[in-house]
Amino acid sequence: MVIVDRQRCGYCGGCVSLCPVGAIELAETRLVIDRTCIDCGLCLGACPVGALSLEGQEAKRGRQGLDLQRRYDVVVVGAGPAGSTAARRAAELGLSVLLLEKRQEIGSPVRCAEGVGHELLIPFIEPDEHWISATVDKAQFTTMAGDKTETRRAEGGKGYVLERRVFDRVLAEKAVEAGAQLAVKTAARGLLTENGVVRGVIVEGQGNMEIEAAVVIGADGVESRVGPWAGLDTTLPQKDAMACAQFLLAGIDMDPTCCVYYISQELAPGGYAWVFPKGEGKANVGLGVQADMAARPALDYLVRFIEGQPHLAQGSPVTLVVGGVPVALPPERLVTDGCLLVATPPAR
């Protein structure tokens, strides 16, 4: 039977059409091999990264990127906005920096409502129309409690609805321009420690490799493993975890300069719903629910919300985004010997 090295697989689907018995299926970001596989091996030569092999045989591994050094001053795990910015600043100080990203494409999948305030953005990067979908200067808040509905509107202040797939990549490119080395499809699988001090990382993607570092920065998001590996408690209680779902809806009519919020315990228990314009009749429409208060999945609440808003129900979803958002205060400890954690403040 054909075996898939899931760390190396680029889920391109090029092998699917070669299978004479239809035993290979591309399921989003997973390649599935059915038991009807006849071990003919025709698919092996079609894999551009050498991720396929016959059971009992060694895969023909290709190189996955540039060679990595055995030691850096700083290794940053996670090439989101926080990780790329940390890598860029460290490189600007003249330090040798390695930026690791476990996915093959920076910025994807998006797990964000994509809204950010002008004042929060400009200390790090100047706004650029190439990664801004909409500029907003108004917000509308609708509060619903029983039969009572109240709407208020606020003007002033400036913010943006981003195109995170582009924005994240630009931040990573700026880190590279500053001198950092970036390795995609390369995951941290553990930390090197000595007498309780973090001395580096164990990476997978270029084969298993140990890389020493004076400092390891964990920027691996809500699913962070770097923190627990380093002895930092990042566990979230249910009350501090928001389950979120969002559609990018096309074909809707709304003010392209106004972000809209809906607050209702029935609509989104413990959270709220949002409508963020993205220009040209599109908007991010989503909501978050508190994990310990939700009676059903966030996606169910979202579908019900959209169906109850005629101006949204006429739109069509072209993207589904899901994710978990911590709403807790930062952990008491973000730093230990040889390791620190960084994060991007949640988008509004």
C-alpha positions in Angstrom: 0.0 0.0 0.0 1.2 3.5 -0.7 2.3 5.5 2.3 2.1 9.3 2.6 4.7 11.3 4.5 2.2 13.9 5.7 4.9 16.3 6.8 6.3 16.5 3.3 3.1 16.2 1.3 2.2 19.5 -0.4 -1.4 18.2 -1.1 -1.2 19.3 -4.7 -3.3 16.3 -5.9 -1.0 15.6 -8.8 -1.0 11.9 -7.9 -4.8 11.4 -7.9 -5.2 11.3 -11.7 -2.5 8.6 -12.1 -4.2 6.0 -9.9 -5.9 3.3 -12.1 -8.3 2.2 -9.3 -9.3 5.6 -7.8 -7.6 4.8 -4.5 -6.2 8.3 -3.9 -8.3 11.2 -2.8 -7.3 14.8 -2.0 -9.4 15.8 1.1 -8.5 19.5 1.5 -5.1 19.4 3.2 -5.0 15.6 3.6 -4.1 13.0 1.0 -6.1 9.8 1.7 -5.1 6.4 0.4 -7.9 3.9 0.2 -7.5 0.2 1.0 -8.2 -0.6 -2.7 -4.7 0.6 -3.5 -3.0 -2.1 -5.6 0.7 -1.1 -4.9 1.3 -0.3 -8.6 3.5 2.7 -7.7 2.4 4.8 -10.6 1.7 7.7 -8.3 5.2 7.9 -6.9 6.9 9.6 -9.8 4.2 12.2 -9.9 4.9 13.5 -6.4 7.1 16.7 -6.6 8.3 16.5 -3.0 8.9 12.8 -2.7 6.2 12.3 -0.1 4.9 8.9 -1.4 6.4 5.5 -1.0 5.4 1.9 -1.1 4.9 0.3 2.3 8.3 -1.2 3.4 10.3 1.0 1.1 12.1 4.3 1.8 10.6 7.4 0.3 12.7 9.2 -2.3 13.1 12.4 -0.4 13.8 15.7 -2.2 15.2 18.8 -0.6 12.5 21.0 0.9 14.4 24.3 1.0 17.7 25.9 1.6 20.1 24.3 4.0 19.8 25.4 7.6 22.7 26.2 9.9 23.3 24.3 13.0 23.1 27.4 15.2 21.4 30.8 15.2 21.2 33.7 17.7 17.4 33.6 17.5 15.0 30.9 16.3 11.4 32.1 15.8 8.7 29.5 15.6 5.7 30.7 13.6 5.6 33.2 10.7 2.4 35.0 11.6 2.5 38.8 12.1 4.0 38.5 15.6 6.7 36.0 14.6 7.7 37.8 11.4 7.9 41.1 13.2 10.0 39.6 16.0 12.3 38.0 13.4 12.6 41.3 11.5 13.5 43.3 14.6 16.0 40.7 15.8 17.7 40.7 12.3 17.8 44.5 12.2 19.8 44.3 15.4 22.4 42.2 13.5 21.5 38.9 15.0 21.4 35.7 13.0 17.7 34.7 12.8 15.8 31.6 11.6 12.1 31.9 11.1 10.2 28.6 11.0 6.7 28.1 9.5 5.1 24.7 9.6 2.7 25.4 6.7 3.8 25.6 3.1 2.1 29.0 2.5 2.4 31.9 4.9 -0.9 33.6 5.8 -3.0 30.5 4.9 -5.4 29.4 6.1 -6.7 32.7 7.5 -8.0 32.5 11.0 -8.9 36.2 11.6 -11.6 38.7 11.1 -8.9 40.9 9.5 -9.7 44.2 11.2 -7.0 46.3 12.8 -6.8 49.9 14.0 -4.5 52.5 12.4 -2.7 53.4 15.6 -2.0 49.7 16.4 -0.6 49.1 12.9 1.7 52.1 12.2 4.4 51.3 14.8 5.2 48.2 12.8 4.5 48.9 9.2 3.1 51.7 7.0 -0.3 50.9 5.5 -0.2 49.7 1.9 -3.2 49.4 -0.5 -1.8 46.1 -1.7 -2.9 44.4 1.5 -5.8 46.6 2.6 -9.3 45.6 1.4 -11.2 48.5 3.1 -10.5 51.7 5.1 -13.1 52.3 7.8 -13.9 55.3 10.0 -17.2 54.3 11.5 -18.6 51.5 13.7 -22.2 50.5 14.3 -23.3 48.6 17.4 -26.6 46.8 17.7 -27.5 45.3 21.1 -30.4 42.9 21.3 -32.0 41.7 24.6 -35.4 40.0 24.4 -37.7 42.2 22.3 -35.5 45.3 22.8 -33.1 46.3 20.1 -30.8 49.3 20.3 -28.5 50.6 17.6 -25.8 53.3 18.0 -23.2 54.6 15.6 -19.7 55.9 16.3 -17.6 58.0 13.9 -14.0 59.0 14.0 -10.9 56.9 14.3 -9.4 55.0 11.5 -8.9 51.4 10.8 -8.4 48.8 8.1 -9.8 45.5 7.0 -6.8 43.6 5.7 -6.1 40.9 3.2 -4.3 38.7 5.6 -2.9 36.2 3.1 -1.0 39.1 1.5 -0.3 41.0 4.7 1.3 38.1 6.5 3.5 37.3 3.5 4.7 40.9 3.2 5.7 40.9 6.9 7.7 37.6 6.4 9.3 39.1 3.3 10.4 42.2 5.3 11.9 39.8 7.9 13.9 38.2 5.1 15.0 41.6 3.7 16.3 42.4 7.2 18.5 39.3 7.1 16.4 36.5 8.6 16.3 33.1 7.0 12.8 31.7 6.5 12.0 28.0 6.2 8.5 27.0 5.2 7.0 23.5 5.6 9.3 23.2 8.5 7.9 22.5 12.0 9.3 22.6 15.5 8.9 19.3 17.1 10.5 20.0 20.5 13.1 22.0 22.3 16.6 21.3 23.2 17.1 21.9 26.9 20.1 21.7 29.3 19.6 22.0 33.1 16.2 23.6 32.6 17.5 26.2 30.0 16.2 26.2 26.5 19.2 25.8 24.1 17.5 25.3 20.7 14.8 23.5 18.7 14.2 20.2 17.1 12.8 20.7 13.6 11.1 18.4 11.1 10.8 19.1 7.4 14.4 19.2 6.4 14.6 15.8 8.0 14.9 15.7 11.8 17.5 18.3 12.8 18.7 19.9 16.0 19.3 23.6 15.8 21.0 25.5 18.7 19.9 29.0 19.6 20.6 31.6 22.2 16.9 32.5 22.3 13.8 30.6 21.0 10.8 32.8 20.4 7.4 31.0 20.4 5.0 32.7 18.0 3.0 29.6 17.2 -0.4 31.0 18.0 -3.4 29.6 19.9 -2.2 26.1 19.3 1.3 26.9 20.8 3.4 24.0 21.8 6.6 26.0 22.4 5.2 27.4 25.6 4.4 24.0 27.2 7.6 22.5 26.0 9.4 25.3 27.8 7.4 24.8 31.0 5.1 27.9 30.4 1.5 27.2 31.2 -0.6 28.4 28.2 -3.7 26.3 29.0 -7.0 28.1 28.4 -10.1 27.6 30.6 -13.3 27.2 28.6 -14.6 30.6 29.7 -11.5 32.3 28.1 -11.8 30.5 24.8 -14.0 31.8 22.0 -15.0 29.5 19.2 -15.3 31.5 16.0 -16.7 31.0 12.4 -16.8 33.4 9.5 -17.8 33.6 5.9 -16.5 36.0 3.3 -19.8 36.9 1.7 -20.0 38.2 -1.8 -23.0 40.0 -3.4 -24.1 42.1 -0.4 -24.8 45.8 0.0 -23.3 47.7 2.9 -21.5 50.8 3.8 -17.9 50.1 2.8 -16.4 52.4 5.5 -18.3 51.0 8.5 -17.7 48.0 10.7 -20.9 46.5 12.2 -21.2 44.6 15.5 -24.2 42.7 16.9 -24.3 41.8 20.6 -26.9 39.3 21.9 -26.7 36.4 24.2 -29.2 34.5 22.0 -27.3 35.3 18.8 -23.8 34.7 20.1 -23.6 33.5 23.8 -20.7 35.2 25.5 -19.5 36.9 22.3 -20.7 38.9 19.4 -21.2 38.9 15.6 -19.5 41.2 13.2 -19.7 42.4 9.6 -16.5 43.9 8.3 -16.5 45.4 4.8 -14.0 44.2 2.2 -15.1 46.4 -0.7 -16.9 45.6 -4.0 -20.0 44.1 -2.3 -18.0 41.7 0.0 -17.7 41.5 3.7 -16.3 39.2 6.4 -19.4 38.1 8.4 -18.7 36.1 11.5 -19.2 35.5 15.2 -17.6 34.1 18.2 -19.2 32.2 21.1 -17.8 31.5 24.5 -16.8 27.8 24.6 -18.5 27.1 28.0 -21.8 28.9 27.0 -22.4 27.6 23.5 -25.2 25.1 23.1 -24.2 24.3 19.5 -21.1 24.9 17.2 -20.2 28.5 16.3 -20.9 27.7 12.6 -24.6 26.9 13.4 -25.0 30.2 15.2 -23.4 32.0 12.2 -25.7 30.4 9.7 -28.8 31.3 11.8 -27.5 34.9 12.2 -27.1 35.3 8.4 -30.5 33.8 7.6 -32.0 36.4 10.0 -30.5 39.4 8.2 -32.0 39.8 4.7 -29.2 42.0 3.5 -26.7 39.3 4.4 -28.8 36.3 3.4 -28.8 37.5 -0.3 -25.0 37.0 -0.4 -23.0 33.9 -1.2 -20.2 32.5 0.9 -16.9 32.2 -1.0 -14.6 31.5 2.0 -15.1 29.8 5.4 -12.8 30.7 8.2 -12.8 29.0 11.6 -10.6 29.3 14.6 -10.2 29.7 18.4 -9.5 33.1 20.0 -8.1 33.4 23.5 -9.8 36.3 25.4 -7.9 35.7 28.7 -5.3 38.1 30.2 -1.8 37.1 29.2 -0.3 34.3 31.2 1.6 35.3 34.3 4.9 34.0 32.7 5.8 34.6 29.1 9.5 34.1 29.6 11.8 31.4 30.8 15.5 30.8 30.5 16.3 30.8 26.7 12.7 31.1 25.6 9.9 33.7 25.3 6.4 33.9 23.8 5.0 36.6 21.6 1.5 37.1 20.1 -0.5 39.5 18.0 -3.4 41.2 19.8 -6.7 39.8 18.6 -8.1 41.6 15.6 -11.4 43.4 16.1 
